[in-house]
Amino acid sequence: MGKYFEIGETDDESGAGADLKLLTPEQTLDEATNCWPGIGVAPDGYVPVASCLIGTGDYYYINVNDGPGGPLYRIYHEAVGEHGYKANEAVAVVLSNYERLLEYVEP
C-alpha cells in the first residue's frame, strides 16, 4: 500500500483534519483482531484501512454494512475498550464517501 493522504480541517467532516497512511492487508488483520479499538468495533462491521501519521493512535475505518461509497471514519482509540463504546463519542465521519480519499493522495 504505502499511500499517504492529507485531508485539511475544512474538508474533514469532523473538523480535525487528517494525515493518514493506508494499511497493508496484514496490518488491517492485526488491527482488527489483536488491537483496540479494532477488536471492539469489528463486530459492528468496521474494518481498519489507515493509520494516523500525526501520532494520535487513532485509526481510520470503513464499515462493510455501508456498502460501496460509504463513509471513511476515524475511531478514537481511547473511546473503545472492553467495556464497549458509544458510537456518538467514539466514531467520527471524516469523509462521507471513502472514494473521495483519492482526492487527497500525496505524491
N, C-alpha and C positions, 0 to 999 in steps of 0.2 A: 504494500500500500504506500506508505511514506508520503502521502499528500498532506499539505498544510493548508489551513484556511484561517482567514481573519475576517470576522464579522464585527463591524462597528456598533457602537452603542445604539445609534439611531436605527440600524437595520435589525438588531436583535430585539425580538418582540418582548423579551424580559427586561430590556433596557441596560443589561450589564455589559454587553459586548462579549466576544468570544474569540480566542485563539485556540485552535484545535488541530489535532493530527489524527488521521484515520488509523484504526487498529488493524492489525493483521488478523486473519481468522483464528489463530492460536491465542492472541491476546483477547479477542472477543469471547472465546470459550472460557478462558481463565477468569476474566472479569465477571462473567455471568454465573459461573459455578463455584468459584473459590473466594470471591471478594464481596465485600459490602460496598455499595448498595446493590450490586448485581444479583446476589443471592435473594435479596428481599423483594426485588421488583420483577424478576424473571417470571414468576408465576402469573403476573398480570400482563405478560406479553412484551415487556421491554427487552430490547436487545442492544447491548453496548456497541457503538460504532466508532467512537472517537474519544480521545483523552484531551484534557486541558493542558495547554502549554504554559500557562502563567502560574501554575503551582497551587491551584485551589484544591486539587484532588477530586474534583467533580468530573464525571464522565457524561458523554452525550449519547443519546439513545434514540432509536426509532421504536415503534410499537407494532408488532405483527397484526394486531387487531385493527389498526388504522388502514391497512391495505396500501397499495401503491400511492405515492404522493402524499403520504401522511406527514405529520409534523416531525421536526427534529427537536428533541427535548434535552434539557440539562436536568440532571437529577443530583440534588445536593446530598453528598455522601454523609454528612452529619445528621441528616433528617431521616435516614433509613437505618434500621437495625433489627435486632432480634425481636424487638417489641412491635415491629411493623412500621407503618408510615402513614401520614396523612398526605394524600396526593396534592392538596392545595398548598402545602408547606414544602413538599419535597420535590415537586416536578414543575418545571417552568418551560414554556414553549419558547424556543429560540427562533425557529423559522416555521411558518405554517405549512410549508411543503419542503421536505428534506431535499428534493431535487434542486431547489434554489441554492443549495450549498455550492454547487458548481460555479455560481457567480462570484464566489469569494476565494477560489483557489489561488494560492500564492505560487508564483513562478519558481 
